[in-house]
């Protein structure tokens, strides 16, 4: 919602820039999509490594 309000202010003050921004937004989103996918994959791998590392500690907590 805040993005819409900011875009409306930009449209009032500088409408050519606002129209350029709204036309380029999908292209920029598509260009950044692979980086998001890589970020999700790296986050998942790091969570898996952390789980494997902390597994012995969790098992000891349940035993003790």
Secondary structure, 3 states (H helix, E strand, C coil): CHHHHHHHHHHHHCHHHHHHHHHHHHHHHHHHHHHHHHHHHHHHHHHHHHHHHHHHHHHHHHHC
